[in-house]
Amino acid sequence: MESTIRLGLIGIYVAHALLAFVLLIVLKRKMKAPDYGVAVAALSFGLFLPFLAELAVFAVYRLAERFGRSGLIEDYDDYIDFKVVNYEQIRHEANSSTTLLPLTDAINSKDPAIRKHSILTHVNQSIDQQGKYLQMGLESTDSETVHYAAATMNILIDQYEQELKLAKREYDLGNPETIRRLATIYKRMIHSELITEVMLKDKRGAWLEELLKAKTLYPPSPWIYEDLNEVYYTLERPKEQLNSLKEYVHYFPERIEAHLMLINYYYERERWNEVKAVMFMMQTQFSIEDVPYEYRLLFEEWSDTTSWKNEL
């Protein structure tokens, strides 16, 4: 008797498993992914508790639909709908993309096509130190890379010279924008590192001359003082640099950049009392959140953070 019951239960279990398998095949063609997922879960549970498990899962699912789904069921739906992204393909595309390579690595790449692309594309963009990167191309062992680097360098130098000629032709002391345009071209030429040391000295002098003209003829402007700070720093004229920075802070106390440039000046010379004095002056004008992150630690260590504007 017991063996008959045992065989009957096994037969029911096998019949249920076969029925579940057939149902899954049929339902997959007719049901949407979320609903089919529920069917798979119900029939899977049914392998441990035939028929009763399916009824229980079906009842819970219907109740959830009627009274609002739980986060678990919503998460399950999201999982069913999730589309797998082919990250492996993206990785290979990124690995072969020259636009994602640092410029130094691109110019020194073993692939001639990447070197050529970086010279013709990246170096023609408005970036600083163009000459430094082109010099890497000139030192390459690949003759084609050397050719492209030399040709690009000549083209860029010629472009700067043409810009200078045009700016000088349109130059008008009565128009501050023409002075600024000429000063900006000198600045870009210097930053490009394309010109020789002799030319570099000449362009720095011309840049400073235009800045002083703009400073004398027109109302104070932040760009004038920021450029003067760079020129005086490069020419190692600390007295003039300090005077221009003090003027910058005086005329534009609302610009945090002016105060930070003055702090940099004092900090490089280890004039700690002056650094703290500028910080104290800033506390009534700015909040600690206005300070850029690269300066935040210094300010938090050296200033009274309870007396900043946002804490008043």
C-alpha positions as CSV (number, residue, x, y, z in Angstrom):
1,M,0.0,0.0,0.0
2,E,2.7,2.4,1.0
3,S,4.7,1.6,-2.1
4,T,1.6,2.3,-4.3
5,I,1.2,5.7,-2.6
6,R,4.9,6.5,-3.1
7,L,4.8,5.5,-6.7
8,G,1.6,7.6,-7.2
9,L,3.2,10.7,-5.6
10,I,6.3,10.2,-7.8
11,G,4.0,9.9,-10.9
12,I,2.2,13.1,-9.9
13,Y,5.5,14.9,-9.5
14,V,6.8,13.7,-12.8
15,A,3.6,14.5,-14.6
16,H,3.7,18.0,-12.9
17,A,7.3,18.5,-14.1
18,L,6.5,17.5,-17.7
19,L,3.4,19.8,-17.6
20,A,5.4,22.7,-16.3
21,F,8.0,22.2,-19.0
22,V,5.4,22.2,-21.7
23,L,3.6,25.2,-20.2
24,L,6.9,27.2,-20.1
25,I,7.5,26.5,-23.8
26,V,3.9,27.5,-24.8
27,L,3.7,30.5,-22.5
28,K,7.0,32.0,-23.7
29,R,5.5,32.7,-27.1
30,K,2.3,34.3,-25.7
31,M,3.3,36.2,-22.5
32,K,5.3,39.4,-22.0
33,A,8.6,39.2,-20.2
34,P,7.4,40.4,-16.8
35,D,4.4,38.0,-16.7
36,Y,6.5,35.2,-18.1
37,G,9.0,35.7,-15.3
38,V,6.2,35.3,-12.8
39,A,5.2,32.0,-14.5
40,V,8.7,30.7,-14.4
41,A,8.9,31.6,-10.7
42,A,5.6,29.9,-9.9
43,L,6.4,26.7,-11.8
44,S,9.9,26.6,-10.3
45,F,8.4,26.8,-6.8
46,G,5.9,24.1,-7.9
47,L,8.7,21.6,-8.3
48,F,9.0,21.5,-4.5
49,L,5.2,21.8,-3.9
50,P,3.3,20.8,-7.0
51,F,0.1,22.8,-7.8
52,L,-0.1,24.5,-4.4
53,A,2.9,26.6,-5.1
54,E,1.6,27.8,-8.4
55,L,-1.7,28.8,-6.8
56,A,0.0,30.7,-4.0
57,V,2.4,32.6,-6.4
58,F,-0.6,33.5,-8.6
59,A,-2.6,34.7,-5.7
60,V,0.2,36.9,-4.4
61,Y,0.9,38.4,-7.8
62,R,-2.8,39.3,-8.3
63,L,-3.1,40.8,-4.9
64,A,0.1,42.9,-5.6
65,E,-1.4,44.1,-8.9
66,R,-4.6,45.1,-7.1
67,F,-3.2,46.8,-4.0
68,G,0.1,48.0,-5.2
69,R,3.3,46.2,-5.9
70,S,6.0,45.7,-3.4
71,G,9.5,46.9,-4.0
72,L,10.6,43.3,-4.4
73,I,8.2,42.7,-7.3
74,E,9.1,46.1,-8.9
75,D,12.7,45.3,-8.6
76,Y,12.0,41.9,-10.2
77,D,10.2,43.6,-13.1
78,D,13.2,45.9,-13.6
79,Y,15.5,42.9,-13.6
80,I,13.3,41.2,-16.3
81,D,13.3,44.3,-18.5
82,F,17.1,45.0,-18.1
83,K,19.0,45.0,-21.3
84,V,22.6,43.8,-20.9
85,V,25.1,46.3,-22.3
86,N,28.1,44.9,-24.2
87,Y,30.8,46.5,-22.0
88,E,33.4,44.3,-23.7
89,Q,32.7,46.0,-27.0
90,I,32.8,49.5,-25.4
91,R,36.2,48.6,-23.8
92,H,37.7,47.6,-27.1
93,E,36.3,50.8,-28.8
94,A,37.8,53.0,-26.0
95,N,41.1,51.1,-26.2
96,S,41.3,51.8,-30.0
97,S,40.0,55.4,-29.9
98,T,42.7,58.0,-30.4
99,T,40.5,60.7,-29.1
100,L,40.6,59.2,-25.6
101,L,44.4,58.9,-25.6
102,P,46.5,61.6,-23.7
103,L,48.3,63.7,-26.2
104,T,51.7,62.7,-25.1
105,D,50.9,59.0,-25.4
106,A,49.3,59.6,-28.8
107,I,52.4,61.3,-30.3
108,N,54.7,58.6,-28.8
109,S,52.4,55.8,-29.9
110,K,53.9,52.9,-31.8
111,D,51.1,53.2,-34.4
112,P,52.1,55.7,-37.1
113,A,48.4,56.4,-37.9
114,I,47.7,57.5,-34.3
115,R,50.8,59.7,-34.3
116,K,49.7,61.3,-37.6
117,H,46.2,61.8,-36.3
118,S,47.3,63.4,-33.1
119,I,49.5,65.9,-34.9
120,L,47.0,66.9,-37.5
121,T,44.0,67.0,-35.3
122,H,44.9,67.6,-31.7
123,V,47.8,70.0,-32.2
124,N,45.7,72.2,-34.5
125,Q,43.3,72.8,-31.7
126,S,43.8,75.8,-29.3
127,I,45.9,74.1,-26.7
128,D,48.9,75.3,-24.7
129,Q,52.4,73.9,-25.3
130,Q,51.7,73.0,-28.9
131,G,55.4,73.3,-29.6
132,K,56.4,70.8,-26.9
133,Y,54.1,68.2,-28.4
134,L,55.3,68.9,-31.9
135,Q,58.9,68.6,-30.8
136,M,58.1,65.0,-29.7
137,G,57.0,64.4,-33.2
138,L,60.2,65.8,-34.6
139,E,62.2,63.5,-32.4
140,S,60.3,60.4,-33.7
141,T,62.1,57.6,-35.5
142,D,59.4,57.5,-38.1
143,S,60.2,59.8,-41.0
144,E,56.5,60.4,-41.9
145,T,55.8,61.6,-38.3
146,V,58.8,64.0,-38.4
147,H,57.4,65.3,-41.7
148,Y,53.9,66.0,-40.3
149,A,55.3,67.5,-37.1
150,A,57.6,69.9,-39.0
151,A,54.9,70.9,-41.5
152,T,52.3,71.5,-38.8
153,M,54.8,73.6,-36.8
154,N,55.5,75.8,-39.8
155,I,51.8,76.2,-40.5
156,L,51.0,77.1,-36.9
157,I,53.8,79.7,-36.7
158,D,52.6,81.2,-40.0
159,Q,49.0,81.4,-38.7
160,Y,50.1,83.3,-35.6
161,E,52.1,85.7,-37.8
162,Q,49.1,86.3,-40.0
163,E,46.9,86.9,-36.9
164,L,49.4,89.4,-35.7
165,K,49.4,91.3,-39.0
166,L,45.6,91.5,-39.1
167,A,45.4,92.6,-35.4
168,K,48.0,95.3,-36.0
169,R,46.2,96.5,-39.1
170,E,42.9,96.8,-37.1
171,Y,44.7,98.3,-34.1
172,D,43.1,101.4,-32.6
173,L,44.0,103.1,-29.3
174,G,40.5,104.4,-29.1
175,N,39.1,100.9,-29.1
176,P,40.1,98.7,-26.1
177,E,39.0,95.5,-27.8
178,T,41.7,95.9,-30.5
179,I,44.3,96.2,-27.8
180,R,43.0,93.2,-26.0
181,R,42.9,91.2,-29.3
182,L,46.6,92.0,-29.9
183,A,47.6,91.2,-26.3
184,T,45.7,87.9,-26.5
185,I,47.6,86.9,-29.6
186,Y,50.9,87.6,-28.0
187,K,49.8,85.5,-25.0
188,R,48.7,82.6,-27.1
189,M,52.0,82.6,-29.1
190,I,53.9,82.5,-25.8
191,H,51.8,79.7,-24.4
192,S,52.2,77.7,-27.6
193,E,55.9,77.2,-27.1
194,L,56.4,77.3,-30.9
195,I,58.7,80.3,-31.0
196,T,62.4,80.6,-30.2
197,E,63.9,82.0,-27.0
198,V,64.8,85.3,-28.9
199,M,61.3,85.6,-30.2
200,L,59.8,84.7,-26.8
201,K,61.6,87.6,-25.1
202,D,60.4,90.0,-27.8
203,K,56.7,88.7,-27.6
204,R,56.7,89.0,-23.8
205,G,57.8,92.6,-24.0
206,A,55.2,93.3,-26.6
207,W,52.5,91.6,-24.5
208,L,53.5,93.7,-21.5
209,E,53.5,96.9,-23.5
210,E,49.9,96.3,-24.7
211,L,48.7,95.5,-21.2
212,L,50.2,98.7,-19.8
213,K,48.6,100.7,-22.5
214,A,45.2,99.2,-21.7
215,K,45.8,99.8,-18.0
216,T,46.6,103.4,-18.6
217,L,44.0,104.3,-21.2
218,Y,40.9,102.5,-19.9
219,P,39.0,101.7,-16.7
220,P,40.4,98.7,-14.7
221,S,39.5,95.3,-16.0
222,P,40.2,91.8,-14.5
223,W,41.8,90.4,-17.6
224,I,44.5,93.2,-17.6
225,Y,45.5,92.4,-14.0
226,E,45.5,88.7,-14.4
227,D,47.7,88.9,-17.5
228,L,50.0,91.4,-15.8
229,N,50.4,89.0,-12.9
230,E,51.5,86.3,-15.4
231,V,53.9,88.6,-17.3
232,Y,55.6,90.0,-14.2
233,Y,55.9,86.5,-12.7
234,T,57.6,85.2,-15.9
235,L,59.9,88.2,-16.1
236,E,60.8,87.9,-12.4
237,R,59.6,91.4,-11.5
238,P,58.1,90.7,-8.1
239,K,57.6,94.3,-7.0
240,E,55.5,95.2,-10.1
241,Q,53.7,91.9,-9.7
242,L,52.7,92.6,-6.1
243,N,51.6,96.2,-6.9
244,S,49.4,94.9,-9.7
245,L,47.8,92.3,-7.5
246,K,47.1,94.8,-4.8
247,E,45.4,97.0,-7.4
248,Y,43.4,94.0,-8.6
249,V,42.1,93.4,-5.1
250,H,41.4,97.1,-4.5
251,Y,39.4,97.5,-7.7
252,F,37.7,94.1,-7.7
253,P,37.2,93.0,-4.1
254,E,34.2,90.9,-5.1
255,R,36.4,88.6,-7.3
256,I,37.8,85.8,-5.3
257,E,40.4,85.2,-8.0
258,A,42.1,88.4,-7.1
259,H,42.5,87.4,-3.5
260,L,43.7,84.0,-4.4
261,M,46.4,85.3,-6.7
262,L,47.6,87.6,-3.9
263,I,47.7,84.6,-1.5
264,N,49.7,82.6,-4.1
265,Y,52.2,85.4,-4.3
266,Y,52.7,85.6,-0.5
267,Y,52.6,81.8,-0.1
268,E,55.5,81.2,-2.6
269,R,57.6,83.6,-0.7
270,E,56.7,82.1,2.7
271,R,55.2,85.4,3.9
272,W,52.7,83.6,6.2
273,N,51.5,86.7,8.1
274,E,50.4,88.3,4.8
275,V,48.7,85.1,3.7
276,K,46.7,85.1,6.9
277,A,45.9,88.8,6.5
278,V,44.4,88.2,3.1
279,M,42.4,85.3,4.4
280,F,41.1,87.5,7.2
281,M,40.1,90.2,4.7
282,M,38.2,87.6,2.6
283,Q,36.1,86.4,5.6
284,T,33.6,89.2,5.4
285,Q,33.4,89.1,1.6
286,F,33.1,85.4,0.9
287,S,31.7,82.2,2.4
288,I,34.0,79.2,2.9
289,E,32.0,77.5,0.2
290,D,33.2,80.1,-2.3
291,V,36.8,78.9,-1.8
292,P,38.0,76.4,-4.5
293,Y,38.7,72.9,-3.2
294,E,42.4,73.1,-3.9
295,Y,42.6,76.0,-1.4
296,R,40.0,74.7,1.1
297,L,42.4,72.8,3.4
298,L,44.7,75.8,3.7
299,F,41.8,78.0,4.6
300,E,40.4,75.6,7.1
301,E,43.7,75.2,8.8
302,W,44.8,78.8,8.8
303,S,41.7,80.8,9.2
304,D,38.9,81.1,11.8
305,T,36.2,79.2,10.1
306,T,33.5,80.4,12.5
307,S,33.8,84.0,11.4
308,W,33.2,83.5,7.7
309,K,30.4,85.3,5.9
310,N,28.1,82.2,5.9
311,E,28.5,81.8,9.7
312,L,27.7,85.4,10.6
